[in-house]
Amino acid sequence: MFRKLRDLYKEYKPYVRVDLIMYASLILMIILYFIISTVL
């Protein structure tokens, strides 16, 4: 079970990393947008 999960994780590691970077940048953009809209 765990070996299977580890293999899947190794297989999809780059895709997962790209997804995390995309989601993090999206959240940062939304937070920045809220800050700018409240300041202006």
N, C-alpha and C positions, 0 to 999 in steps of 0.2 A: 504494500500500500504506500508506505512512505517513499520507497525507492521509485515507484511509479510517479508520485507527486514531484520528487526531486528531478527526475528526468524531464517531466513536463515543464518544470520551472526553468531548468537549464535550456530547454528548447525555446521557450518563449521569453527568456530574460530580456533580450534587446527590445522586443516589442513592448514589454511591460514598462521598461525604462522610458521609452519614447512616450508611451501613454501618460506616465506620471509627469514627465516634463511638460507635456501639452496641457494636462489638467492644472498643474501648478501655475503655468504662465497665464492660463485663462482666469484662474482665481485672482492672481495678482492684478491682471488688467481690470477685472470687475471692481476690486477694492480701490485701485487707483481712480477708476471712473467715479466711484461714489465719493471719494475724498475731493476730487476736483470739482464735482458738481455741487458739493456742499460748500466749498470755499468760494466758488464763483457766484 
